[in-house]
Amino acid sequence: MGKIKVALAGVGNCASALIQGIQYYRKDPPTENGLTTGLMHPSFGPYKVEDITFVAAFEVNKKKIGGDLSKAIFTEPNSAPRISDVPDMGVTVKAGPILDGVAPHMKEAFHVYSKSRTKPVDVAAELKDSGAEILVNYLPVGSEKGARLYAQAAVDAGCGFVNCIPEFIASTDSWAKKFEEHKLPIAGDDVKSQVGATIVHRSLVDLCLKRGVRVDESYQLNLGGDTDFLNMTVEERLHSKRISKTTAVASLIPYSVPTRIGPSDYVPHLKNKKICYIYLKGRGWGNIPLQIDLKLAVEDSPNSGGVVADVIRAVKIGLDRGIGGPLTSISSYSFKYPPVKIPDGQASQWVEEYIQGKRER
């Protein structure tokens, strides 16, 4: 099959890990026991990870704008671990609109361009000129206006859309209808990690429920040291994030449970490492109490790379098949706040049926 032409809204740590990872898998990485480490789907339908190519990128960081994308992914404040060297990509990073993508306390850390010296490009026009088929939204948490501007640009340019951030677009009826009317697939909202806080927390809750345990209360605390966590030190930017992460867990429980989930603190020396503490209290046989305390430590940005690589290929298949609107299978499997919220095992089965053409979306 041909290449999948992707544009990026935001060239931060997650974009860096995605691009590096794709380059890593292009180099024919070793397999163990016949399996390629880190990939959920070495082949997703007719597409392999190495079929993903990048044709456009938008940023507000003046140190990244005007340079090649291969250099921008390693430019400060990015702190994603180095997975692979990346050769020149021939993609110049363009100035994207700032809007609400930069909180006041993040202007210095993000090295934001001066509006008097730099003018943002017409995103839809750039998407068309680049030949992009899919736009991946990696804007900072809290970018309510920015996320919607890029979603509209995707519609105007005839691109599929992947919404990796906790702004409710794929899960909002008006946006879902807009993409459906234009026969453009959309997947979202708020991407899950491969093995991260949300999927582990969901797995624990699902295990308890299936084993007859009454879940009484739970919380999830997250610490990190990259700009994502620095951005989220302002509570006003966390409204949709808390809804997304809490709903991802609470939607599995058929009754109301005291729950607190979300980013908890910024610890600079952790850099790109994320540490999660999960607590769950319940009652089992004979109404006897039990308690689970779990710690998870991961490199944050690479943890979503494999998931997004699957989502991009799912959206490409949607484009090939002429499907418009939310792709419910890959959205339910890969995002915290999808249009349809179902258990992960069921979502996994839906994805396999979608790949095989047995499920429309």
N, C-alpha and C positions, 0 to 999 in steps of 0.2 A: 504494500500500500504506500501512498505518498506521505509526505511530511504533514504534521499537524502544526499550523502556524498560529503561534500564541503571542499575545501582548500582555504586558504586566502593568497594573496600576499600583505603583509602589515597588521600590527595589531595596527592601530591607532584608532582615535576616532570613525570613521564610523564602523570599525569592532567591536569595543567595544559596540556601540549602537545596532548593529545587533544581536550580541550574547546575550547581556542582554535582548533584546526585545523578542527573541525566547524563552528564559528561562521564561520570564514573562508570555507569552501566554501559556506555558506548564502548568502553575499553575491554569488554568481555571479562567481567569479574569472575573469580573462581566460584564454582558451585560446590556445595557440600551435600552428600547423599542425594545428588540429583536436583537439589533445590538452590535457587539463587537467593542469598541472604538479603533481606530487606524488601523484597517484592511480594505483594499479595497476588499480583497478576503479571507474571513475566510477559504474557500476551493477553491483552484485553480485547477480545474479538480479533480483528485483523491487525491490531496495532500493538507495537512494542514501545517500551519507554523511550528508546532511542529515536523513535519517529517524531517525538516532540521537539520542535524548534522554535526559537524566539525571534520575532520580527519587529517588535516595538516595545518601548518601555517609557513610563512617565514617572517623574519624581519632582520633589520640591527642594531637595538638597542641592545647593549650588556647587558642592564638590563633586556631585555625580552627574549633573546636567552637562551635556556637551561631550561627555566621554563615552567610550565604548562600554557596552553593558558588561563585558567580561571584567572590566576594571571597577565598575561601579559596585559590583557585588562584594568587593573586598574593601570598599571605602568606608571610613568612619561615619557614623557610629556603629556600623555593622560589626557583629562579634560572633557570627556563626562559625563553628569549627570548620577547618579546611578539610574537605572531603576529596577534592580533586583540583588539579590545575585546570584552568579554562582558557582555551586559545581565543584570540580575537574573534568576536562574533559578527562584526560588521553592522552592529545595531547601535545607533547613537541615542543616548538617553535624552528625552525631551522634557521640557518644563511643563508640568501638569498644574492645574488650578489648585490653589491653596485651600480656599473655602474654610471649612471647619476641620480639616485634616490635621491641623497643628494647634494644639492647645498652647496657651500663653507660656506655660512653664517648659514647653518643648522646643521653642524657637531656636534657642542656642544649641541644644543637643542635636537637632535635626539640620543645623546649618541652612536655614531657610533662605531662599533667594529674596532679593529686594524687589518689590513690585515696581519700583521706579527704574530699575535697570534691566529687569527680565520680564517678558510678557509670556503668559502661558499659551500653549498651542491650542488649536481646535482639535480636541481629542478625536471626535468622530472622523474628521478629515484625515488625521494621521493614521487612524485605524484602516481607513479605506486605502490610503496610499501604500501602506505597508503590506496589504493583502492579508491582514490578520483574520483568522476564522473564529478565535476564542479570546475573550478578555478575562484575565484573572484579577480579581480585586484583592489587593493586599494592603489597603490603606490602614492607618492606625485605628485602634478601637475608639469609638466616639465620632467617627466621620459620617454623620448622618446625611448631610448635604452632599459631601464628596462621593459617597457610595452611590447615591441616586444619580448624580451627574454622570458617573462612569457607566452605570446601568443604562441610562438613556442614550449615552454615546454608543454603547454596544448595539442597542436597537437601531439607532440611526445608521450605523455602519454595517448592519447585517451580520453581527457577531453573536455567537453563543456567549453566555456569561457564567462565570464561576465566582460566587460570593463567599470568600473565605472569612469574612469578618462578621461580628454580631450586629449587623443592621438587617432588619427583616424585609427582605426583598422577594426572594423566591417563595417565602411563606406568606406573603401579602397578596390577597386576591387581585388587586388592581394591577400589580406588576406581573403576576402570573398570567393574567389575561392579556396584557400588552405583549409579552413575549410569545404567547400562544398565537395571537393574531398575526404576528410577523413571522410565524413558523421558525422561531429561534429557541433552542433549548436553553434552560437555565438550571443551575444546581446551587443549592445553599440551604440554610445559612449558618455561618460560624463553623469552620472546619474542625473536625475531631483530629486528634493525633493518632498515630499508628497504635502505640500503647501509651496513652496519657492518662491524666487524672479522670477525665470524663468516662472513657471506656472502661477503666478499671473500676471506678465507682459504680457504674451501671452494672458491671459484671457481678460485683459483690451483692448489690441489691437483688438482681435477678436470681442469683444463687440462693439467697435467703428465702425469697418468695417461693421458689420452686421446691425448697426443702421444708416448707411449712413454718418458717420463722416469721413472727410478727415484728416488722421493723418499727421501732418506737421513735427514733431520732437519729439524725446524721449531720455531719458537716464535712466540708472539704476546704482546706486552707492551702493557698499556693504562694510560694515565694520565688522571686527571680531577680536577675541583675541586668537584664538588657533594656533597651529603650521601650519595649512593649510594657514592661512592668513599671518603668518610670512614668510613662504616659498614663498608666492606670492608677497612679497615686492620687489623682483628682477624682473624687467619687462621682462628680457630675458626668464623667465620660463612661461610667460603668453601668448605667441603668440597663441598657439592652444586654450587656455582657452577663450581668447577674441573672436576668430573666432567662437567657439562653442556657447557661450552665445549670441553673437550678431546675429548669423544665426538663433538661436532658435526663436528669436522674429522677425527679419527682413524677414524671409522666409514666414511669414503670410501676409505681405503687398505686394500687386501687383505693387508697384512702389518704387522708391528710396526715402529714408527718412534719414535725418541726425540722426545718432544714436550713442550713446556711452554707452557701457555696460561692466561691469567687476568689479573685486575687486578694491577697492579704497584706503583702509588704514588698517593697523594693529593697534588695540587698545588693549593692553595686558589685561587690567582689565575687558574686556568683556568676557574673557575666551572662553567658547564654544558658547556663544551667538553671533548670527549674526543679524545685523541690515541693512535693505535695504531701500533705498529711490528711488521711481519710479516717474518719471515726464513724462507726455505726453501732448502735445499741439496739438489741432486740430480745425476743423471748421465744424459746423453743418448747420442746416436750415438757409437759407438766408446768408450763408457764415459768420455767426457769430462765433467768436472764443470761444473755451472752453479749460479749463486746468484741468488736474488731477494731484494732488500731494498725494502720498501714502507712508506711513511708515509701514514696516513689521518687527517684531522682533520675532526671533525663536531661540530655541536651535538647533544648526546647525547639528550636527551628527545624532541625532535621527530622523531628518526630512527626511532622505533617507532610513531609516531602512525598513519601510513597502514596499517601492518601490522595494528594492533589494530582499526582501523576495518573492515578486511576480515574479521578473525576474528569480530567482533561480528555482522556480517551473516551470516557462515557459520553461526554458532550459532543465529541467529534462523531461518534456513532449516531447520536441524535441528529446532527446536521446531515449526515449521510442518508438517514432514513426520512428526513423531512419532518421531524417531530418538533413541535413548538410548545413552549411552556415548561413548567417544572418537571424534571426527571425524578420521579418520586423514589425509584429504587436506589439510585446512587446517592440521592440526597438523604434518605433515611439511614443509609449505611455510613455515610461519610461526614455528616454534619450534626451539630448539637441541636439545632432548631430547624428541622426540615418541615415541609408542608404537611407530611404525614409522619406521625411519631409511632414507631413500632419497635418491638424488641430486636436486638442486633442479629440474632440468629435468623429471624424472619427476613430482615433487611438483606442479609447476606444471600439468602435464597432468591430473593427478588432480583438482586444484581446478576446472579448467574442466569436467571431466566431472561433478563434483559439482554445480556450478551448473546444468548442463543436465539434471540428474536421471539421468544415465547411470551414476553411481556412488552407492551408498547413503550412504557416509560418507567 
